[in-house]
Amino acid sequence: MKSVKLSEITKPKQWRNLPISALKESGYPVYGANGIIGYYDEYNHLEATIVITCRGATCGTINITTPKAYITSNAMALNELNEDICDFDYLAKFLSYRGFSDVINGAAQPQITRANLQRVEIPIPEGTAEESLESQKNIAYLLEKVERLIAQRKKQIEDLDEFLKSVFIDMFGDPVKNEKGWDKPNVDKFGDIITGNTPPRKNADNYSNGVIEWIKTDNIKADSHIITKASESLSEIGLKTGRSVDNGAILIACIAGSLDSIGRSAIANRKVAFNQQMNAIQPFEDVDTLYLHQLIQVSKKYIQNHASKGMKKILTKGDFKKIKFIKPPLEEQQSYSKIASKVYSVTKFLRTGLLDLETLYASLSQRAFSGELDLSLISLDEGMPDAPKAKRESTIPVQSENEVSMFEMPASEGIELESEHVDDTIIMKWFESYCSFQKEQADAIDINQFIEQAQERYQELSEQNQAIGVGTYDKLQTKLFVNLASVNQEQSLNEETNKVEVKSVTL
């Protein structure tokens, strides 16, 4: 690799700002510090442009504008890129990988100046100009593929979260409106309410030789229903003055700097101590933990309405106890819990795959931009497009509709179907065949596509029996979600073909 200065291949510039009053609801997109902030009647950049956020908390963030965009002074535009030396997509991905921590200055108001960008150097692959550009395009294309797999995996996880919320609402209705008329007692009828505390810091023995984790609100993550591992622990001495809960308790953030943080919750899957910024519910025997956690999740706004309105948002133990929640019979709660536990197992598998992909991306980036990645050993798709900047979002080829081979359900002679229930054994056999077919086609697995075909075949085979209805359709969809993990596990073994992510599910 050889290095060139960013200022040698592009001309960084901050353009004239626009007053907020000039922004419109339609027109040409206006890019500020955090992407599109509105629209305007004019544009100052004809082509797609790489911009660097140069002011504020997000300083150093990379965005790529659409063609015909207006770029304000809060974003540094990299104008007049010399694409005979450096590929557009390669530069954008390298800058995202590199970061700008070494060129950001200003403690109160972080900023990046053109003078500081003089220190930024870009690694350029060796070879002739043509060979170098080809290597850059290959690197950008490879990283783009992994980025899309990461985005797809994140979308799957988000869809599963939304699916679980919809299952809860379908079963119990809106917990605030309580249209289904469930019993709605105060929250202290669900379990023991415990507020955490902080053993005195002046006594170092409270924290030395820790025997139990001491949980804080930063151990409640939006992407996990289980609390994460604590960075601090209490000793046996500290535990005597500290407060703890057992496995199955739910921790809820009740003191925070912003209202949005109030009501965040997670389950303790082990005995833990916790600080005073949280209230905990140790469920009674007639309360299912997974049900109660989802109830709190979907009632977050309702919980926030009970917090104080001052600068620091506080939901005291007394006010927390006054909150009323719907409380269906335990059997109903457990019906939801069975679905939730299976969905969580799928989500856990997907998150593991996401972490693997992110690790792969970091490794590929490091090796690619240091010249250690041998592109000759990587099988890139043939016919890699050299997309113009006007269509940067379409750099990965998509199979056209007339090239799609349709999957046909396997023969099912001699199978008798019940009139009211889907035979899960048959459905899963069909699903496995469908997955194998999609893998052979190097195509994504689309649950909705499969359900549509399975329903049609099911109706054909039912003959005189009742045709599959909405209830059975929903049951089939749920079954596919909760059985997804085993299918993904089988597919993930095929790593030597470099098609691990063909198992990905489009929800």
Disulfide bonds with the S-S distance in Angstrom:
none
